[in-house]
């Protein structure tokens, strides 16, 4: 089965956000990864991204510019686990949740 394009993510090496994060060894900011998770999960779950809350998130290794990340979602009742990987290595994992009205 082909991977959905919205579940793949890469930040170009010349992206402005990388200029100060960090000089000499840039990495993709964690907040940028979490924004992507919320947007992609919102589309997959048919929910407004603003209705989703990040219950927990843990980062294991940094993602470098131009590296392609893959998002895996595991929806359950009013919760959705997520895993971000690059080349089979876990970058981050966490849990999203929403209320019954969200």
Jmol script that loads the backbone (N, CA, C; Angstrom):
load data "model"
ATOM      1  N   UNK A   1       0.856  -1.177   0.000  1.00  0.00           N
ATOM      2  CA  UNK A   1       0.000   0.000   0.000  1.00  0.00           C
ATOM      3  C   UNK A   1       0.898   1.236   0.000  1.00  0.00           C
ATOM      4  N   UNK A   2       0.566   2.232  -0.803  1.00  0.00           N
ATOM      5  CA  UNK A   2       1.356   3.467  -0.898  1.00  0.00           C
ATOM      6  C   UNK A   2       1.142   4.329   0.344  1.00  0.00           C
ATOM      7  N   UNK A   3       2.214   4.973   0.770  1.00  0.00           N
ATOM      8  CA  UNK A   3       2.157   5.863   1.934  1.00  0.00           C
ATOM      9  C   UNK A   3       1.449   7.165   1.553  1.00  0.00           C
ATOM     10  N   UNK A   4       0.575   7.633   2.405  1.00  0.00           N
ATOM     11  CA  UNK A   4      -0.113   8.892   2.181  1.00  0.00           C
ATOM     12  C   UNK A   4       0.896  10.042   2.245  1.00  0.00           C
ATOM     13  N   UNK A   5       0.885  10.960   1.262  1.00  0.00           N
ATOM     14  CA  UNK A   5       1.842  12.074   1.283  1.00  0.00           C
ATOM     15  C   UNK A   5       1.756  12.924   2.544  1.00  0.00           C
ATOM     16  N   UNK A   6       0.575  13.043   3.143  1.00  0.00           N
ATOM     17  CA  UNK A   6       0.453  13.866   4.343  1.00  0.00           C
ATOM     18  C   UNK A   6       1.099  13.213   5.552  1.00  0.00           C
ATOM     19  N   UNK A   7       1.479  11.958   5.440  1.00  0.00           N
ATOM     20  CA  UNK A   7       2.136  11.275   6.541  1.00  0.00           C
ATOM     21  C   UNK A   7       3.649  11.222   6.355  1.00  0.00           C
ATOM     22  N   UNK A   8       4.139  11.981   5.381  1.00  0.00           N
ATOM     23  CA  UNK A   8       5.571  12.132   5.152  1.00  0.00           C
ATOM     24  C   UNK A   8       5.917  13.605   5.308  1.00  0.00           C
ATOM     25  N   UNK A   9       7.108  13.886   5.803  1.00  0.00           N
ATOM     26  CA  UNK A   9       7.470  15.268   6.132  1.00  0.00           C
ATOM     27  C   UNK A   9       8.971  15.437   5.987  1.00  0.00           C
ATOM     28  N   UNK A  10       9.382  16.542   5.398  1.00  0.00           N
ATOM     29  CA  UNK A  10      10.802  16.900   5.335  1.00  0.00           C
ATOM     30  C   UNK A  10      10.895  18.420   5.300  1.00  0.00           C
ATOM     31  N   UNK A  11      11.898  18.952   5.948  1.00  0.00           N
ATOM     32  CA  UNK A  11      12.135  20.393   5.959  1.00  0.00           C
ATOM     33  C   UNK A  11      13.349  20.659   5.079  1.00  0.00           C
ATOM     34  N   UNK A  12      13.183  21.467   4.029  1.00  0.00           N
ATOM     35  CA  UNK A  12      14.322  21.764   3.157  1.00  0.00           C
ATOM     36  C   UNK A  12      15.482  22.381   3.941  1.00  0.00           C
ATOM     37  N   UNK A  13      16.686  22.073   3.529  1.00  0.00           N
ATOM     38  CA  UNK A  13      17.887  22.550   4.230  1.00  0.00           C
ATOM     39  C   UNK A  13      17.987  24.073   4.263  1.00  0.00           C
ATOM     40  N   UNK A  14      17.324  24.764   3.343  1.00  0.00           N
ATOM     41  CA  UNK A  14      17.390  26.229   3.315  1.00  0.00           C
ATOM     42  C   UNK A  14      16.188  26.893   4.003  1.00  0.00           C
ATOM     43  N   UNK A  15      15.379  26.134   4.722  1.00  0.00           N
ATOM     44  CA  UNK A  15      14.203  26.694   5.396  1.00  0.00           C
ATOM     45  C   UNK A  15      14.662  27.711   6.449  1.00  0.00           C
ATOM     46  N   UNK A  16      14.010  28.881   6.533  1.00  0.00           N
ATOM     47  CA  UNK A  16      14.422  29.925   7.476  1.00  0.00           C
ATOM     48  C   UNK A  16      14.434  29.499   8.942  1.00  0.00           C
ATOM     49  N   UNK A  17      13.587  28.569   9.332  1.00  0.00           N
ATOM     50  CA  UNK A  17      13.528  28.164  10.733  1.00  0.00           C
ATOM     51  C   UNK A  17      14.834  27.505  11.186  1.00  0.00           C
ATOM     52  N   UNK A  18      15.615  27.005  10.261  1.00  0.00           N
ATOM     53  CA  UNK A  18      16.846  26.299  10.615  1.00  0.00           C
ATOM     54  C   UNK A  18      18.025  27.222  10.884  1.00  0.00           C
ATOM     55  N   UNK A  19      17.914  28.493  10.520  1.00  0.00           N
ATOM     56  CA  UNK A  19      19.036  29.430  10.667  1.00  0.00           C
ATOM     57  C   UNK A  19      19.564  29.516  12.096  1.00  0.00           C
ATOM     58  N   UNK A  20      18.707  29.509  13.057  1.00  0.00           N
ATOM     59  CA  UNK A  20      19.169  29.635  14.434  1.00  0.00           C
ATOM     60  C   UNK A  20      18.982  28.374  15.251  1.00  0.00           C
ATOM     61  N   UNK A  21      18.698  27.280  14.600  1.00  0.00           N
ATOM     62  CA  UNK A  21      18.330  26.051  15.328  1.00  0.00           C
ATOM     63  C   UNK A  21      19.114  24.849  14.825  1.00  0.00           C
ATOM     64  N   UNK A  22      20.260  24.662  14.959  1.00  0.00           N
ATOM     65  CA  UNK A  22      21.313  25.308  15.715  1.00  0.00           C
ATOM     66  C   UNK A  22      22.477  25.562  14.771  1.00  0.00           C
ATOM     67  N   UNK A  23      23.172  26.676  14.892  1.00  0.00           N
ATOM     68  CA  UNK A  23      24.277  26.985  13.982  1.00  0.00           C
ATOM     69  C   UNK A  23      25.333  25.876  13.987  1.00  0.00           C
ATOM     70  N   UNK A  24      25.728  25.466  12.808  1.00  0.00           N
ATOM     71  CA  UNK A  24      26.740  24.425  12.667  1.00  0.00           C
ATOM     72  C   UNK A  24      26.185  23.011  12.631  1.00  0.00           C
ATOM     73  N   UNK A  25      25.042  22.803  13.235  1.00  0.00           N
ATOM     74  CA  UNK A  25      24.394  21.483  13.215  1.00  0.00           C
ATOM     75  C   UNK A  25      22.883  21.663  13.334  1.00  0.00           C
ATOM     76  N   UNK A  26      22.265  22.127  12.253  1.00  0.00           N
ATOM     77  CA  UNK A  26      20.829  22.412  12.327  1.00  0.00           C
ATOM     78  C   UNK A  26      19.988  21.148  12.520  1.00  0.00           C
ATOM     79  N   UNK A  27      18.915  21.311  13.276  1.00  0.00           N
ATOM     80  CA  UNK A  27      17.931  20.243  13.445  1.00  0.00           C
ATOM     81  C   UNK A  27      16.541  20.848  13.291  1.00  0.00           C
ATOM     82  N   UNK A  28      15.600  20.009  12.931  1.00  0.00           N
ATOM     83  CA  UNK A  28      14.211  20.448  12.795  1.00  0.00           C
ATOM     84  C   UNK A  28      13.651  20.653  14.203  1.00  0.00           C
ATOM     85  N   UNK A  29      13.104  21.829  14.492  1.00  0.00           N
ATOM     86  CA  UNK A  29      12.549  22.079  15.830  1.00  0.00           C
ATOM     87  C   UNK A  29      11.401  21.115  16.156  1.00  0.00           C
ATOM     88  N   UNK A  30      11.375  20.671  17.396  1.00  0.00           N
ATOM     89  CA  UNK A  30      10.319  19.758  17.827  1.00  0.00           C
ATOM     90  C   UNK A  30       8.931  20.332  17.638  1.00  0.00           C
ATOM     91  N   UNK A  31       8.783  21.639  17.858  1.00  0.00           N
ATOM     92  CA  UNK A  31       7.466  22.260  17.699  1.00  0.00           C
ATOM     93  C   UNK A  31       6.994  22.169  16.249  1.00  0.00           C
ATOM     94  N   UNK A  32       7.909  22.193  15.311  1.00  0.00           N
ATOM     95  CA  UNK A  32       7.549  22.059  13.899  1.00  0.00           C
ATOM     96  C   UNK A  32       7.035  20.639  13.621  1.00  0.00           C
ATOM     97  N   UNK A  33       7.672  19.660  14.218  1.00  0.00           N
ATOM     98  CA  UNK A  33       7.204  18.282  14.074  1.00  0.00           C
ATOM     99  C   UNK A  33       5.815  18.111  14.693  1.00  0.00           C
ATOM    100  N   UNK A  34       5.594  18.715  15.856  1.00  0.00           N
ATOM    101  CA  UNK A  34       4.296  18.585  16.515  1.00  0.00           C
ATOM    102  C   UNK A  34       3.186  19.288  15.735  1.00  0.00           C
ATOM    103  N   UNK A  35       3.490  20.416  15.120  1.00  0.00           N
ATOM    104  CA  UNK A  35       2.494  21.084  14.264  1.00  0.00           C
ATOM    105  C   UNK A  35       2.097  20.166  13.113  1.00  0.00           C
ATOM    106  N   UNK A  36       3.092  19.515  12.506  1.00  0.00           N
ATOM    107  CA  UNK A  36       2.821  18.575  11.416  1.00  0.00           C
ATOM    108  C   UNK A  36       1.952  17.418  11.912  1.00  0.00           C
ATOM    109  N   UNK A  37       2.256  16.879  13.094  1.00  0.00           N
ATOM    110  CA  UNK A  37       1.465  15.787  13.654  1.00  0.00           C
ATOM    111  C   UNK A  37       0.012  16.220  13.807  1.00  0.00           C
ATOM    112  N   UNK A  38      -0.220  17.405  14.371  1.00  0.00           N
ATOM    113  CA  UNK A  38      -1.586  17.883  14.571  1.00  0.00           C
ATOM    114  C   UNK A  38      -2.325  18.057  13.245  1.00  0.00           C
ATOM    115  N   UNK A  39      -1.664  18.640  12.247  1.00  0.00           N
ATOM    116  CA  UNK A  39      -2.298  18.844  10.936  1.00  0.00           C
ATOM    117  C   UNK A  39      -2.617  17.508  10.265  1.00  0.00           C
ATOM    118  N   UNK A  40      -1.640  16.621  10.215  1.00  0.00           N
ATOM    119  CA  UNK A  40      -1.830  15.327   9.546  1.00  0.00           C
ATOM    120  C   UNK A  40      -2.860  14.471  10.288  1.00  0.00           C
ATOM    121  N   UNK A  41      -2.789  14.447  11.610  1.00  0.00           N
ATOM    122  CA  UNK A  41      -3.752  13.669  12.392  1.00  0.00           C
ATOM    123  C   UNK A  41      -5.154  14.244  12.229  1.00  0.00           C
ATOM    124  N   UNK A  42      -5.261  15.558  12.212  1.00  0.00           N
ATOM    125  CA  UNK A  42      -6.567  16.179  11.999  1.00  0.00           C
ATOM    126  C   UNK A  42      -7.199  15.727  10.687  1.00  0.00           C
ATOM    127  N   UNK A  43      -6.403  15.695   9.629  1.00  0.00           N
ATOM    128  CA  UNK A  43      -6.929  15.232   8.328  1.00  0.00           C
ATOM    129  C   UNK A  43      -7.307  13.754   8.388  1.00  0.00           C
ATOM    130  N   UNK A  44      -6.453  12.936   8.948  1.00  0.00           N
ATOM    131  CA  UNK A  44      -6.710  11.496   9.009  1.00  0.00           C
ATOM    132  C   UNK A  44      -7.911  11.160   9.892  1.00  0.00           C
ATOM    133  N   UNK A  45      -8.087  11.907  10.959  1.00  0.00           N
ATOM    134  CA  UNK A  45      -9.156  11.629  11.915  1.00  0.00           C
ATOM    135  C   UNK A  45     -10.422  12.433  11.639  1.00  0.00           C
ATOM    136  N   UNK A  46     -10.385  13.279  10.609  1.00  0.00           N
ATOM    137  CA  UNK A  46     -11.511  14.161  10.267  1.00  0.00           C
ATOM    138  C   UNK A  46     -11.896  15.036  11.454  1.00  0.00           C
ATOM    139  N   UNK A  47     -10.877  15.655  12.053  1.00  0.00           N
ATOM    140  CA  UNK A  47     -11.066  16.559  13.185  1.00  0.00           C
ATOM    141  C   UNK A  47     -10.282  17.841  12.922  1.00  0.00           C
ATOM    142  N   UNK A  48     -10.772  18.931  13.428  1.00  0.00           N
ATOM    143  CA  UNK A  48     -10.021  20.180  13.327  1.00  0.00           C
ATOM    144  C   UNK A  48      -8.755  20.043  14.161  1.00  0.00           C
ATOM    145  N   UNK A  49      -7.596  20.393  13.604  1.00  0.00           N
ATOM    146  CA  UNK A  49      -6.366  20.299  14.387  1.00  0.00           C
ATOM    147  C   UNK A  49      -6.445  21.033  15.720  1.00  0.00           C
ATOM    148  N   UNK A  50      -7.197  22.137  15.766  1.00  0.00           N
ATOM    149  CA  UNK A  50      -7.325  22.903  17.008  1.00  0.00           C
ATOM    150  C   UNK A  50      -8.094  22.130  18.086  1.00  0.00           C
ATOM    151  N   UNK A  51      -8.846  21.103  17.687  1.00  0.00           N
ATOM    152  CA  UNK A  51      -9.593  20.315  18.667  1.00  0.00           C
ATOM    153  C   UNK A  51      -8.735  19.206  19.289  1.00  0.00           C
ATOM    154  N   UNK A  52      -7.549  19.000  18.725  1.00  0.00           N
ATOM    155  CA  UNK A  52      -6.647  17.967  19.236  1.00  0.00           C
ATOM    156  C   UNK A  52      -5.695  18.563  20.264  1.00  0.00           C
ATOM    157  N   UNK A  53      -5.422  17.810  21.312  1.00  0.00           N
ATOM    158  CA  UNK A  53      -4.461  18.225  22.324  1.00  0.00           C
ATOM    159  C   UNK A  53      -3.325  17.207  22.371  1.00  0.00           C
ATOM    160  N   UNK A  54      -2.128  17.705  22.542  1.00  0.00           N
ATOM    161  CA  UNK A  54      -0.981  16.827  22.711  1.00  0.00           C
ATOM    162  C   UNK A  54      -0.938  16.447  24.182  1.00  0.00           C
ATOM    163  N   UNK A  55      -1.252  15.221  24.467  1.00  0.00           N
ATOM    164  CA  UNK A  55      -1.283  14.736  25.861  1.00  0.00           C
ATOM    165  C   UNK A  55       0.135  14.453  26.355  1.00  0.00           C
ATOM    166  N   UNK A  56       0.949  13.886  25.453  1.00  0.00           N
ATOM    167  CA  UNK A  56       2.342  13.635  25.794  1.00  0.00           C
ATOM    168  C   UNK A  56       3.159  13.542  24.504  1.00  0.00           C
ATOM    169  N   UNK A  57       4.422  13.865  24.619  1.00  0.00           N
ATOM    170  CA  UNK A  57       5.346  13.759  23.485  1.00  0.00           C
ATOM    171  C   UNK A  57       6.743  13.556  24.034  1.00  0.00           C
ATOM    172  N   UNK A  58       7.445  12.635  23.452  1.00  0.00           N
ATOM    173  CA  UNK A  58       8.819  12.357  23.856  1.00  0.00           C
ATOM    174  C   UNK A  58       9.663  12.281  22.589  1.00  0.00           C
ATOM    175  N   UNK A  59      10.755  13.017  22.591  1.00  0.00           N
ATOM    176  CA  UNK A  59      11.674  13.036  21.459  1.00  0.00           C
ATOM    177  C   UNK A  59      12.897  12.194  21.803  1.00  0.00           C
ATOM    178  N   UNK A  60      13.313  11.362  20.860  1.00  0.00           N
ATOM    179  CA  UNK A  60      14.434  10.453  21.095  1.00  0.00           C
ATOM    180  C   UNK A  60      15.714  10.899  20.403  1.00  0.00           C
ATOM    181  N   UNK A  61      15.609  11.248  19.135  1.00  0.00           N
ATOM    182  CA  UNK A  61      16.760  11.704  18.351  1.00  0.00           C
ATOM    183  C   UNK A  61      16.302  12.851  17.457  1.00  0.00           C
ATOM    184  N   UNK A  62      17.210  13.756  17.113  1.00  0.00           N
ATOM    185  CA  UNK A  62      16.818  14.884  16.261  1.00  0.00           C
ATOM    186  C   UNK A  62      16.630  14.461  14.807  1.00  0.00           C
ATOM    187  N   UNK A  63      15.835  15.246  14.106  1.00  0.00           N
ATOM    188  CA  UNK A  63      15.644  15.088  12.670  1.00  0.00           C
ATOM    189  C   UNK A  63      16.453  16.175  11.985  1.00  0.00           C
ATOM    190  N   UNK A  64      17.294  15.803  11.066  1.00  0.00           N
ATOM    191  CA  UNK A  64      18.132  16.765  10.352  1.00  0.00           C
ATOM    192  C   UNK A  64      17.370  17.341   9.159  1.00  0.00           C
ATOM    193  N   UNK A  65      17.787  18.521   8.687  1.00  0.00           N
ATOM    194  CA  UNK A  65      17.171  19.099   7.492  1.00  0.00           C
ATOM    195  C   UNK A  65      17.242  18.118   6.324  1.00  0.00           C
ATOM    196  N   UNK A  66      16.188  18.104   5.524  1.00  0.00           N
ATOM    197  CA  UNK A  66      16.048  17.297   4.315  1.00  0.00           C
ATOM    198  C   UNK A  66      15.841  15.808   4.600  1.00  0.00           C
ATOM    199  N   UNK A  67      15.918  15.366   5.846  1.00  0.00           N
ATOM    200  CA  UNK A  67      15.602  13.978   6.151  1.00  0.00           C
ATOM    201  C   UNK A  67      14.086  13.805   6.116  1.00  0.00           C
ATOM    202  N   UNK A  68      13.643  12.702   5.548  1.00  0.00           N
ATOM    203  CA  UNK A  68      12.215  12.450   5.435  1.00  0.00           C
ATOM    204  C   UNK A  68      11.728  11.675   6.653  1.00  0.00           C
ATOM    205  N   UNK A  69      10.715  12.221   7.294  1.00  0.00           N
ATOM    206  CA  UNK A  69      10.103  11.574   8.453  1.00  0.00           C
ATOM    207  C   UNK A  69       8.779  10.955   8.027  1.00  0.00           C
ATOM    208  N   UNK A  70       8.416   9.893   8.708  1.00  0.00           N
ATOM    209  CA  UNK A  70       7.156   9.200   8.469  1.00  0.00           C
ATOM    210  C   UNK A  70       6.340   9.241   9.756  1.00  0.00           C
ATOM    211  N   UNK A  71       5.058   9.500   9.608  1.00  0.00           N
ATOM    212  CA  UNK A  71       4.153   9.551  10.758  1.00  0.00           C
ATOM    213  C   UNK A  71       3.251   8.331  10.735  1.00  0.00           C
ATOM    214  N   UNK A  72       3.207   7.622  11.850  1.00  0.00           N
ATOM    215  CA  UNK A  72       2.303   6.493  12.022  1.00  0.00           C
ATOM    216  C   UNK A  72       1.304   6.859  13.109  1.00  0.00           C
ATOM    217  N   UNK A  73       0.036   6.652  12.821  1.00  0.00           N
ATOM    218  CA  UNK A  73      -1.035   6.989  13.765  1.00  0.00           C
ATOM    219  C   UNK A  73      -1.748   5.724  14.219  1.00  0.00           C
ATOM    220  N   UNK A  74      -2.098   5.688  15.499  1.00  0.00           N
ATOM    221  CA  UNK A  74      -2.839   4.566  16.074  1.00  0.00           C
ATOM    222  C   UNK A  74      -4.055   5.110  16.812  1.00  0.00           C
ATOM    223  N   UNK A  75      -5.152   5.370  16.078  1.00  0.00           N
ATOM    224  CA  UNK A  75      -6.337   5.939  16.723  1.00  0.00           C
ATOM    225  C   UNK A  75      -7.047   4.926  17.629  1.00  0.00           C
ATOM    226  N   UNK A  76      -7.599   5.457  18.695  1.00  0.00           N
ATOM    227  CA  UNK A  76      -8.433   4.690  19.627  1.00  0.00           C
ATOM    228  C   UNK A  76      -9.534   5.643  20.088  1.00  0.00           C
ATOM    229  N   UNK A  77     -10.328   5.237  21.033  1.00  0.00           N
ATOM    230  CA  UNK A  77     -11.436   6.045  21.521  1.00  0.00           C
ATOM    231  C   UNK A  77     -10.956   7.375  22.094  1.00  0.00           C
ATOM    232  N   UNK A  78     -11.202   8.478  21.370  1.00  0.00           N
ATOM    233  CA  UNK A  78     -10.854   9.846  21.760  1.00  0.00           C
ATOM    234  C   UNK A  78      -9.370  10.040  22.045  1.00  0.00           C
ATOM    235  N   UNK A  79      -8.549   9.154  21.513  1.00  0.00           N
ATOM    236  CA  UNK A  79      -7.100   9.262  21.641  1.00  0.00           C
ATOM    237  C   UNK A  79      -6.462   8.748  20.361  1.00  0.00           C
ATOM    238  N   UNK A  80      -5.246   9.191  20.157  1.00  0.00           N
ATOM    239  CA  UNK A  80      -4.509   8.708  18.992  1.00  0.00           C
ATOM    240  C   UNK A  80      -3.013   8.720  19.328  1.00  0.00           C
ATOM    241  N   UNK A  81      -2.429   7.554  19.334  1.00  0.00           N
ATOM    242  CA  UNK A  81      -0.987   7.480  19.517  1.00  0.00           C
ATOM    243  C   UNK A  81      -0.300   7.869  18.223  1.00  0.00           C
ATOM    244  N   UNK A  82       0.886   8.427  18.324  1.00  0.00           N
ATOM    245  CA  UNK A  82       1.650   8.735  17.120  1.00  0.00           C
ATOM    246  C   UNK A  82       3.108   8.349  17.307  1.00  0.00           C
ATOM    247  N   UNK A  83       3.721   8.003  16.186  1.00  0.00           N
ATOM    248  CA  UNK A  83       5.130   7.659  16.143  1.00  0.00           C
ATOM    249  C   UNK A  83       5.718   8.324  14.910  1.00  0.00           C
ATOM    250  N   UNK A  84       6.815   9.040  15.094  1.00  0.00           N
ATOM    251  CA  UNK A  84       7.546   9.658  13.982  1.00  0.00           C
ATOM    252  C   UNK A  84       8.837   8.868  13.820  1.00  0.00           C
ATOM    253  N   UNK A  85       9.101   8.423  12.585  1.00  0.00           N
ATOM    254  CA  UNK A  85      10.310   7.649  12.305  1.00  0.00           C
ATOM    255  C   UNK A  85      11.070   8.239  11.128  1.00  0.00           C
ATOM    256  N   UNK A  86      12.348   7.982  11.111  1.00  0.00           N
ATOM    257  CA  UNK A  86      13.198   8.271   9.958  1.00  0.00           C
ATOM    258  C   UNK A  86      14.090   7.053   9.753  1.00  0.00           C
ATOM    259  N   UNK A  87      14.041   6.486   8.552  1.00  0.00           N
ATOM    260  CA  UNK A  87      14.861   5.320   8.211  1.00  0.00           C
ATOM    261  C   UNK A  87      14.714   4.207   9.254  1.00  0.00           C
ATOM    262  N   UNK A  88      13.487   4.011   9.726  1.00  0.00           N
ATOM    263  CA  UNK A  88      13.213   2.945  10.678  1.00  0.00           C
ATOM    264  C   UNK A  88      13.555   3.254  12.123  1.00  0.00           C
ATOM    265  N   UNK A  89      14.106   4.438  12.389  1.00  0.00           N
ATOM    266  CA  UNK A  89      14.496   4.836  13.744  1.00  0.00           C
ATOM    267  C   UNK A  89      13.432   5.765  14.322  1.00  0.00           C
ATOM    268  N   UNK A  90      13.022   5.510  15.554  1.00  0.00           N
ATOM    269  CA  UNK A  90      12.022   6.361  16.206  1.00  0.00           C
ATOM    270  C   UNK A  90      12.626   7.724  16.526  1.00  0.00           C
ATOM    271  N   UNK A  91      11.973   8.770  16.018  1.00  0.00           N
ATOM    272  CA  UNK A  91      12.361  10.156  16.290  1.00  0.00           C
ATOM    273  C   UNK A  91      11.602  10.658  17.520  1.00  0.00           C
ATOM    274  N   UNK A  92      10.294  10.378  17.539  1.00  0.00           N
ATOM    275  CA  UNK A  92       9.431  10.834  18.644  1.00  0.00           C
ATOM    276  C   UNK A  92       8.187   9.967  18.693  1.00  0.00           C
ATOM    277  N   UNK A  93       7.570   9.970  19.843  1.00  0.00           N
ATOM    278  CA  UNK A  93       6.274   9.300  19.999  1.00  0.00           C
ATOM    279  C   UNK A  93       5.447  10.092  20.986  1.00  0.00           C
ATOM    280  N   UNK A  94       4.140   9.893  20.912  1.00  0.00           N
ATOM    281  CA  UNK A  94       3.293  10.620  21.838  1.00  0.00           C
ATOM    282  C   UNK A  94       1.847  10.217  21.730  1.00  0.00           C
ATOM    283  N   UNK A  95       1.005  11.035  22.326  1.00  0.00           N
ATOM    284  CA  UNK A  95      -0.414  10.747  22.400  1.00  0.00           C
ATOM    285  C   UNK A  95      -1.206  12.038  22.214  1.00  0.00           C
ATOM    286  N   UNK A  96      -2.178  11.975  21.335  1.00  0.00           N
ATOM    287  CA  UNK A  96      -3.133  13.068  21.129  1.00  0.00           C
ATOM    288  C   UNK A  96      -4.455  12.650  21.749  1.00  0.00           C
ATOM    289  N   UNK A  97      -5.251  13.638  22.144  1.00  0.00           N
ATOM    290  CA  UNK A  97      -6.588  13.340  22.636  1.00  0.00           C
ATOM    291  C   UNK A  97      -7.523  14.481  22.276  1.00  0.00           C
ATOM    292  N   UNK A  98      -8.812  14.214  22.383  1.00  0.00           N
ATOM    293  CA  UNK A  98      -9.836  15.219  22.115  1.00  0.00           C
ATOM    294  C   UNK A  98     -11.041  14.882  22.967  1.00  0.00           C
ATOM    295  N   UNK A  99     -11.896  15.886  23.209  1.00  0.00           N
ATOM    296  CA  UNK A  99     -13.089  15.618  24.011  1.00  0.00           C
ATOM    297  C   UNK A  99     -14.193  15.073  23.119  1.00  0.00           C
ATOM    298  N   UNK A 100     -15.260  14.615  23.723  1.00  0.00           N
ATOM    299  CA  UNK A 100     -16.342  13.987  22.982  1.00  0.00           C
ATOM    300  C   UNK A 100     -16.978  14.932  21.973  1.00  0.00           C
ATOM    301  N   UNK A 101     -16.930  16.228  22.219  1.00  0.00           N
ATOM    302  CA  UNK A 101     -17.540  17.206  21.314  1.00  0.00           C
ATOM    303  C   UNK A 101     -16.581  17.661  20.222  1.00  0.00           C
ATOM    304  N   UNK A 102     -15.288  17.334  20.338  1.00  0.00           N
ATOM    305  CA  UNK A 102     -14.274  17.833  19.425  1.00  0.00           C
ATOM    306  C   UNK A 102     -14.136  17.158  18.162  1.00  0.00           C
TER     307      UNK A 102
END
end "model"
wireframe off; spacefill off
backbone 0.3
color backbone group
